Amino acid sequence: MSEQTHDGRKLRILNIIDEHSKECLASFVARRIRSQDIILILADLFIEHGIPEHIRSDNGPEFIAKKLRKWLKDIGVNTLYIEPGSPWENGYCESFNGKMRYQLLDGEIFTRSSRHR
């Protein structure tokens, strides 16, 4: 997902949903999300919840990066990528993202705090 601050700068939001329990395991917000960020987030989740047989994601550059794919392969996780333009293949996450946008993001204006200038 992406959102903008009041000054037009983008925020990226990565939501990780467990397809079985429908639970949001993590929401990560940053200006840019890199494959290393995803590795660190997934490593924490794998420690807490165990290593899954597979993960499903879109084909964004952070998910198809060689570093991430190698790391997942090395620990025995298979990757399932949804086809571009086929959000129904990742329905639980898309539904969560839509609800997050409607219930949270659409009602907020994001500004920079003076302490972060």
C-alpha positions as MATLAB code, in Angstrom:
seq = 'MSEQTHDGRKLRILNIIDEHSKECLASFVARRIRSQDIILILADLFIEHGIPEHIRSDNGPEFIAKKLRKWLKDIGVNTLYIEPGSPWENGYCESFNGKMRYQLLDGEIFTRSSRHR';
ca = [
       0.000    0.000    0.000;
       1.030    3.573   -0.306;
      -0.166    6.822    1.203;
       1.029   10.415    1.121;
       1.925   12.882    3.807;
       0.388   16.373    3.667;
       3.379   17.582    1.625;
       2.896   14.909   -1.073;
       5.750   12.609   -0.008;
       4.952    8.898   -0.250;
       4.665    6.467    2.620;
       4.774    2.755    1.903;
       2.849    0.314    4.075;
       3.583   -3.403    4.125;
       0.890   -5.552    5.749;
       1.644   -9.217    6.344;
      -1.472  -11.351    6.723;
      -1.663  -15.002    7.796;
      -3.970  -16.586    5.201;
      -5.067  -19.315    7.606;
      -5.942  -17.227   10.680;
      -6.642  -13.973    8.706;
      -4.556  -12.199   11.376;
      -2.390   -9.223   10.471;
       1.017  -10.330   11.750;
       2.828   -7.093   10.922;
       2.333   -3.618    9.487;
       5.526   -1.854    8.492;
       5.554    1.803    7.419;
       8.495    3.547    5.764;
       9.272    5.956    2.965;
      10.929    3.100    1.076;
      10.724   -0.610    1.740;
      13.722   -2.629    0.644;
      14.293   -6.357    0.480;
      16.518   -6.129    3.588;
      13.589   -4.596    5.507;
      11.392   -7.509    4.456;
      14.034  -10.057    5.475;
      14.251   -8.516    8.957;
      10.462   -8.395    9.368;
      10.003  -11.967    8.143;
      12.876  -13.241   10.310;
      11.149  -11.851   13.414;
       7.831  -13.389   12.340;
       9.447  -16.760   11.590;
      11.061  -16.796   15.039;
       7.724  -15.989   16.681;
       5.377  -18.120   14.538;
       7.626  -20.690   12.862;
       8.831  -20.929    9.281;
       5.957  -21.381    6.815;
       6.015  -23.695    3.810;
       5.320  -20.774    1.486;
       4.570  -17.077    1.355;
       2.422  -15.276   -1.205;
       3.212  -11.770   -2.406;
       2.962   -9.443   -5.349;
       5.816   -8.979   -7.793;
       7.083   -5.713   -6.327;
      10.828   -5.130   -6.580;
      11.348   -5.669   -2.862;
       9.755   -9.153   -3.125;
      11.535  -10.385   -6.244;
      14.964   -9.151   -5.160;
      17.633  -11.844   -5.470;
      18.731  -11.337   -1.865;
      15.234  -12.053   -0.502;
      14.575  -14.990   -2.839;
      17.927  -16.576   -1.909;
      17.293  -16.117    1.810;
      13.826  -17.677    1.551;
      15.167  -20.581   -0.509;
      18.014  -21.158    1.972;
      15.543  -21.543    4.858;
      13.137  -23.687    2.836;
      10.287  -21.253    2.148;
       8.620  -21.469   -1.261;
       7.384  -18.276   -2.884;
       4.050  -17.822   -4.607;
       3.735  -14.632   -6.626;
       0.399  -13.276   -7.748;
       0.048  -12.323  -11.387;
       0.333   -8.584  -12.064;
      -3.131   -7.026  -12.162;
      -4.695   -9.995  -10.320;
      -5.363   -8.783   -6.757;
      -7.970  -11.519   -6.230;
      -5.076  -13.994   -6.015;
      -4.118  -12.319   -2.730;
      -7.650  -11.653   -1.531;
      -7.139  -11.655    2.231;
      -4.387   -9.081    2.087;
      -6.208   -6.941   -0.475;
      -9.332   -6.994    1.696;
      -7.308   -5.996    4.762;
      -5.609   -3.194    2.811;
      -8.980   -1.877    1.622;
     -10.376   -1.853    5.146;
      -7.227   -0.180    6.475;
      -7.564    2.530    3.836;
     -11.291    3.088    4.505;
     -11.220    2.873    8.306;
      -7.878    4.554    9.007;
      -5.984    6.186    6.188;
      -8.824    8.031    4.445;
      -9.708    9.801    7.687;
      -6.217   11.009    8.573;
      -3.839   13.707    7.395;
      -0.227   12.689    7.875;
       2.186   15.480    8.757;
       5.796   15.551    9.818;
       6.335   15.984   13.503;
       8.576   18.920   14.417;
      10.903   16.556   16.277;
      11.666   14.681   13.027;
      12.713   17.701   10.945;
];
